[in-house]
Amino acid sequence: MNKTFQTLWFGLLAVMLPLSAAAAETSAGTKLGKLQCQTIVDSGVNLIIHSTAQVKCEFTSTAGETEHYKGETGVALGVDLTFKKESNFTFVVFAADFKKGAYKFAGKYFGAGADATIGRGLGAGVLIGGSKKSVSLQPLGISVTKGAGVSGGLTYLYLEPDKSMD
């Protein structure tokens, strides 16, 4: 990640974390962590109004515990005119509890997102859902992309445990 993107990312994180900390304090036992995902190169399919790509994700709790996930992300309805070679995105995560090995973050998340890329670009998205609706990816996911194009619309993220990595 180059300096410009690092500056933007840390600036957004500085705004997000105080909001996240305030929300975390409202519920006893709420844990905060981050979910980082990366699309798998050459797994994407663009059909203009629908696109999909395979992802590998890692959840890291504030205590440093990790769990790995695999799945799919994309634009379910919208416009996707991108030719990306690589995309990474991160969400701040709220959950009532975290127990390593429970794979609580497996599930389906839906929301809205957009990005613009020429060489390197940025995107943003908001997703809700997950296991029994007890997980919240808040308040905004940030993506860093390499490639060319623009996309936007209703987005999704499906996650399942990747026990081969844990």
Stockholm file with secondary structure:
# STOCKHOLM 1.0

chainA/1-166         MNKTFQTLWFGLLAVMLPLSAAAAETSAGTKLGKLQCQTIVDSGVNLIIHSTAQVKCEFTSTAGETEHYKGETGVALGVDLTFKKESNFTFVVFAADFKKGAYKFAGKYFGAGADATIGRGLGAGVLIGGSKKSVSLQPLGISVTKGAGVSGGLTYLYLEPDKSMD
#=GR chainA/1-166 SS CCHHHHHHHHHHHHHHHHHHHHHHHTSTTCEEEEEEEEECTTCCEECBSCEEEEEEEEEEETTSCEEEEEEEEEEEEEEECCEEEEEEEEEEEEESCCCTTSCTTCEEEEEEEEEEEEEEEEEEEEEEECGGGCEEEEEEEEEEEEEEEEEEEEEEEEEEECTTCC
#=GC SS_cons         CCHHHHHHHHHHHHHHHHHHHHHHHTSTTCEEEEEEEEECTTCCEECBSCEEEEEEEEEEETTSCEEEEEEEEEEEEEEECCEEEEEEEEEEEEESCCCTTSCTTCEEEEEEEEEEEEEEEEEEEEEEECGGGCEEEEEEEEEEEEEEEEEEEEEEEEEEECTTCC
//
